[in-house]
């Protein structure tokens, strides 16, 4: 079972250390190997004024420091093809954001690094449609490709999860991850920011397991209400261990 957790965006070294320390403790207690996730740049924020992160140079150095200090495997997302090689020198998994999962050059650049490529399903695609992004990455040289479910657009400012997408994607890739936090987003519903319903995160995880998911993605924060990105749908760091334990 693949487990991914971490803050939405790199806010500070102190935040990264606080989350990493907790992940190490959970791994030790539960025998898991949670991969640490954080973004160096959130290029798809709702508003131009929203916090984006420290940028690629400083952000990748901060992620490298997490690996050096805490020994965790790393995942980060990339938004442009030129970022793949640089990020691939630091992290174990390159993530393709949902809105960009059909971007051929981005998929090919990620694949050519030799790193695991995690492709998030767009809010406008079915699970079966993910065959094509998967094939682009595979034919570009990737050998380990994950697909991630994160819900579909449901009218305005809302998402709905069709859990049938999970078995559909398992016919394409052996690893299908449920993004348990982005799936409870209310996109753009927070007066220029994304809103969400974090109380449904544990149920999303368990429902995905019932449909065969073998990976789980959680954005976590010690104080989500003060997070600089995606706070309303992020899981409280103190609640992560209980959710992981329920999946085990």
C-alpha positions as CSV (number, residue, x, y, z in Angstrom):
1,X,0.0,0.0,0.0
2,X,1.3,3.4,-1.0
3,X,0.9,6.3,1.5
4,X,1.6,9.9,0.7
5,X,1.2,12.8,3.1
6,X,2.5,16.3,3.7
7,X,1.5,20.0,3.5
8,X,0.0,21.4,0.3
9,X,2.8,23.9,-0.2
10,X,6.2,24.6,1.5
11,X,5.4,27.4,3.9
12,X,8.6,27.2,6.1
13,X,11.3,24.8,7.2
14,X,9.6,24.6,10.6
15,X,6.4,23.3,9.0
16,X,8.3,20.7,7.0
17,X,10.2,19.5,10.1
18,X,7.0,19.3,12.2
19,X,5.2,17.2,9.6
20,X,8.3,15.0,8.8
21,X,8.9,14.3,12.4
22,X,5.3,13.0,12.8
23,X,5.5,10.9,9.6
24,X,8.6,9.2,10.9
25,X,6.9,8.5,14.2
26,X,3.9,7.0,12.4
27,X,6.1,4.9,10.2
28,X,7.9,3.6,13.2
29,X,4.7,2.7,15.1
30,X,2.7,1.3,12.2
31,X,5.4,-0.2,10.1
32,X,4.5,2.0,7.1
33,X,6.5,4.0,4.7
34,X,4.7,7.3,4.2
35,X,6.2,9.3,1.4
36,X,6.6,13.0,2.2
37,X,4.8,15.4,-0.1
38,X,5.1,19.2,-0.5
39,X,5.0,21.6,-3.4
40,X,7.7,24.1,-4.1
41,X,5.3,26.2,-6.3
42,X,1.5,26.1,-6.5
43,X,1.1,27.4,-10.1
44,X,-2.6,26.8,-10.2
45,X,-3.9,28.9,-7.3
46,X,-7.3,30.6,-7.8
47,X,-6.1,34.1,-7.3
48,X,-3.0,35.9,-8.4
49,X,-2.6,37.1,-4.8
50,X,-2.5,33.6,-3.3
51,X,0.6,32.2,-1.7
52,X,2.5,30.0,-4.2
53,X,5.6,28.8,-2.2
54,X,9.3,29.5,-2.2
55,X,10.0,28.5,-5.9
56,X,11.9,25.7,-7.4
57,X,15.5,26.4,-6.3
58,X,14.8,27.1,-2.6
59,X,12.0,24.6,-2.5
60,X,14.0,21.7,-3.8
61,X,16.8,22.5,-1.3
62,X,14.3,22.4,1.5
63,X,12.9,19.1,0.3
64,X,16.5,17.7,0.1
65,X,17.0,18.9,3.7
66,X,13.9,16.8,4.7
67,X,15.4,13.7,3.1
68,X,18.8,14.3,4.7
69,X,17.4,15.0,8.2
70,X,14.5,12.6,8.4
71,X,15.2,9.9,5.8
72,X,11.8,10.1,4.1
73,X,11.1,9.4,0.4
74,X,9.8,12.5,-1.4
75,X,7.1,13.5,-3.8
76,X,6.5,16.9,-5.4
77,X,4.5,18.2,-8.4
78,X,5.8,19.9,-11.5
79,X,3.9,22.2,-13.8
80,X,6.3,22.7,-16.7
81,X,8.5,20.3,-18.6
82,X,11.8,22.0,-17.7
83,X,11.1,21.4,-14.0
84,X,11.2,17.6,-14.4
85,X,14.9,17.1,-14.6
86,X,15.7,19.5,-11.6
87,X,13.0,18.0,-9.4
88,X,14.0,14.5,-10.4
89,X,17.4,15.0,-8.9
90,X,15.8,15.5,-5.5
91,X,12.6,13.5,-5.2
92,X,11.5,9.9,-5.7
93,X,8.1,10.6,-7.3
94,X,7.1,13.3,-9.8
95,X,3.5,14.2,-9.7
96,X,1.5,15.6,-12.6
97,X,-1.3,17.9,-11.5
98,X,-4.8,17.0,-12.5
99,X,-5.4,20.0,-14.8
100,X,-2.2,19.1,-16.7
101,X,-2.5,15.3,-17.0
102,X,-2.9,15.6,-20.8
103,X,0.2,17.8,-21.3
104,X,2.3,15.5,-23.5
105,X,5.6,17.4,-23.1
106,X,5.2,17.4,-19.3
107,X,4.4,13.7,-19.1
108,X,7.3,12.9,-21.4
109,X,9.8,15.0,-19.4
110,X,8.8,13.4,-16.1
111,X,9.0,9.9,-17.6
112,X,12.5,10.5,-19.0
113,X,13.9,11.2,-15.5
114,X,13.5,7.5,-14.6
115,X,11.5,8.5,-11.4
116,X,8.1,7.2,-10.5
117,X,5.4,9.3,-12.2
118,X,2.1,9.9,-10.4
119,X,-0.6,11.2,-12.8
120,X,-3.6,12.8,-11.2
121,X,-6.9,12.3,-13.1
122,X,-8.3,15.5,-14.4
123,X,-11.6,16.7,-13.0
124,X,-13.1,16.4,-16.5
125,X,-11.9,12.9,-17.3
126,X,-13.2,9.4,-16.6
127,X,-11.0,6.7,-15.1
128,X,-10.9,4.9,-18.4
129,X,-9.7,8.1,-20.1
130,X,-6.5,7.8,-18.0
131,X,-5.3,5.1,-20.4
132,X,-3.9,7.8,-22.7
133,X,-1.8,9.8,-20.2
134,X,-0.5,6.5,-18.9
135,X,0.5,5.4,-22.4
136,X,2.2,8.7,-23.0
137,X,4.4,8.3,-19.9
138,X,5.0,4.6,-20.6
139,X,6.1,5.2,-24.2
140,X,8.3,8.0,-23.0
141,X,10.3,5.7,-20.8
142,X,8.6,5.6,-17.4
143,X,8.6,2.2,-15.8
144,X,6.6,2.9,-12.6
145,X,3.4,4.9,-13.2
146,X,0.7,5.6,-10.7
147,X,-2.8,7.0,-11.3
148,X,-4.6,9.1,-8.8
149,X,-8.4,9.7,-8.4
150,X,-9.4,13.1,-7.1
151,X,-13.0,13.6,-8.1
152,X,-14.9,15.1,-11.0
153,X,-16.3,18.6,-11.5
154,X,-20.0,18.5,-10.5
155,X,-21.6,21.8,-11.5
156,X,-20.0,24.9,-10.1
157,X,-17.7,24.9,-7.0
158,X,-18.2,21.3,-6.3
159,X,-16.7,17.8,-6.9
160,X,-18.1,14.4,-6.8
161,X,-16.2,11.1,-6.6
162,X,-17.3,8.2,-8.8
163,X,-15.5,5.3,-7.1
164,X,-16.0,3.2,-10.2
165,X,-13.0,5.1,-11.6
166,X,-10.7,3.2,-9.2
167,X,-11.3,-0.3,-10.7
168,X,-11.3,1.3,-14.2
169,X,-7.9,2.7,-13.5
170,X,-6.6,-0.5,-12.0
171,X,-7.2,-2.1,-15.4
172,X,-4.6,0.4,-16.7
173,X,-2.1,0.7,-13.8
174,X,-1.2,-1.6,-11.0
175,X,-1.1,1.3,-8.6
176,X,-4.2,3.6,-8.1
177,X,-4.0,6.2,-5.4
178,X,-7.0,7.9,-3.8
179,X,-6.5,11.6,-3.1
180,X,-8.5,11.8,0.0
181,X,-8.2,15.5,0.6
182,X,-8.4,17.1,-2.8
183,X,-11.5,15.0,-3.4
184,X,-13.4,17.0,-0.7
185,X,-12.5,20.4,-2.2
186,X,-15.1,23.0,-3.1
187,X,-13.1,24.7,-5.9
188,X,-13.3,28.4,-5.9
189,X,-16.0,28.4,-3.3
190,X,-14.1,30.4,-0.7
191,X,-14.4,33.9,-2.2
192,X,-11.3,33.7,-4.3
193,X,-9.9,30.6,-2.6
194,X,-10.7,26.9,-2.5
195,X,-13.1,25.7,0.2
196,X,-13.7,22.1,1.3
197,X,-15.1,19.6,3.8
198,X,-12.2,17.9,5.7
199,X,-14.7,16.0,7.9
200,X,-15.3,13.6,5.0
201,X,-11.6,12.7,4.4
202,X,-11.6,9.5,6.6
203,X,-14.7,8.2,4.8
204,X,-13.2,9.0,1.4
205,X,-10.2,6.8,2.3
206,X,-12.3,3.9,3.4
207,X,-14.7,4.0,0.5
208,X,-11.7,4.0,-1.9
209,X,-10.3,1.0,-0.2
210,X,-13.6,-0.8,-0.7
211,X,-13.3,-0.2,-4.4
212,X,-9.7,-1.5,-4.5
213,X,-7.5,1.5,-4.2
214,X,-3.9,0.6,-3.1
215,X,-2.6,4.0,-2.4
216,X,-3.8,7.0,-0.4
217,X,-2.8,10.7,-0.5
218,X,-3.4,13.1,2.3
219,X,-2.5,16.7,2.6
220,X,-1.9,17.4,6.3
221,X,-1.1,20.4,8.4
222,X,-0.7,21.0,12.2
223,X,-3.3,23.8,12.0
224,X,-5.2,23.6,8.7
225,X,-7.2,26.7,9.4
226,X,-4.0,28.7,9.3
227,X,-2.6,26.9,6.2
228,X,-1.6,29.1,3.3
229,X,-3.1,26.8,0.7
230,X,-6.0,24.3,0.7
231,X,-6.6,24.5,4.5
232,X,-10.4,23.7,4.4
233,X,-9.8,20.3,2.9
234,X,-6.6,19.4,4.6
235,X,-6.5,16.7,7.3
236,X,-5.3,17.8,10.7
237,X,-1.8,16.3,11.3
238,X,-2.9,14.9,14.7
239,X,-5.7,12.9,12.9
240,X,-3.4,11.2,10.3
241,X,-2.3,8.2,12.3
242,X,-5.8,7.2,13.1
243,X,-6.9,7.3,9.5
244,X,-3.8,5.3,8.4
245,X,-4.5,2.8,11.1
246,X,-8.0,2.3,9.9
247,X,-6.8,1.6,6.4
248,X,-4.3,-1.0,7.7
